[in-house]
Amino acid sequence: MASPLTVKRNDYRKNRKSSTIYTPVGVAEFLYKILRRPYFKRILDPAIGSGRLTDPWLQLPFPREIIGVDIIPRRACCHKYFRGRFEEMWELPKPDLVLSNPPFNSAPGRGLYPEIFLKHIFEMYGPTMPAVMFTPMGMLLNQRKKSTRWRWLRDCGAQITSIVSMPLDIFPGVEFHNEIVTFNVTDVQPHFFLPEEALN
């Protein structure tokens, strides 16, 4: 008799996606292509790092303001930069779109930074704020009935409007199951596989 199917779960504390793993250029350009709208005039990236994720948005021909937050001691590629922990900030300008590729691990307890950031976004701006977040697949899937994360995502009032499926080796030097989840952007295709031209 064949052995039962087992699922190997990624240990995010050992197999890390930290703040030093930057968004691949092709992924940033793909997101810009599917999300650019004239009414997204102010974009907030709460883990901006080098600014690679928001860089394509700076090329638009109409006025655009990029707001960056990070713990790194330097100004990132944006119009306004706030140094510090995003989850501890409450006085940031209200954006039209939040776009973020945060670290997945090193959050307190068993938390994931995408979850912490998303909760803070909706606490500050309400659950209808358009937001695009890189997340481990374990943030949405394979939760238990008593999972507080699962219940919060179900009940918070935000709508998941699109998901981008990505290969597990999209980020150099680390492998884990990941996806890009879009909340509250209603005029976007509900599902994408990352196209070949974005795999660079």
HELIX and SHEET records of a PDB file:
HELIX    1   1 VAL A   25  LEU A   35  1                                  11    
HELIX    2   2 ASP A   55  GLN A   59  5                                   5    
HELIX    3   3 PHE A   86  GLU A   88  5                                   3    
HELIX    4   4 TYR A  113  TYR A  125  1                                  13    
HELIX    5   5 MET A  137  MET A  139  5                                   3    
HELIX    6   6 THR A  148  ASP A  155  1                                   8    
HELIX    7   7 GLU A  196  ALA A  198  5                                   3    
SHEET    1   A 8 LYS A  80  ARG A  83  0                                        
SHEET    2   A 8 GLU A  65  ASP A  70  1                                        
SHEET    3   A 8 ARG A  42  ASP A  45  1                                        
SHEET    4   A 8 LEU A  97  SER A 100  1                                        
SHEET    5   A 8 ALA A 131  PRO A 136  1                                        
SHEET    6   A 8 ASN A 178  PHE A 183 -1                                        
SHEET    7   A 8 ILE A 160  SER A 165 -1                                        
SHEET    8   A 8 HIS A 191  PHE A 193  1                                        
END                                                                             
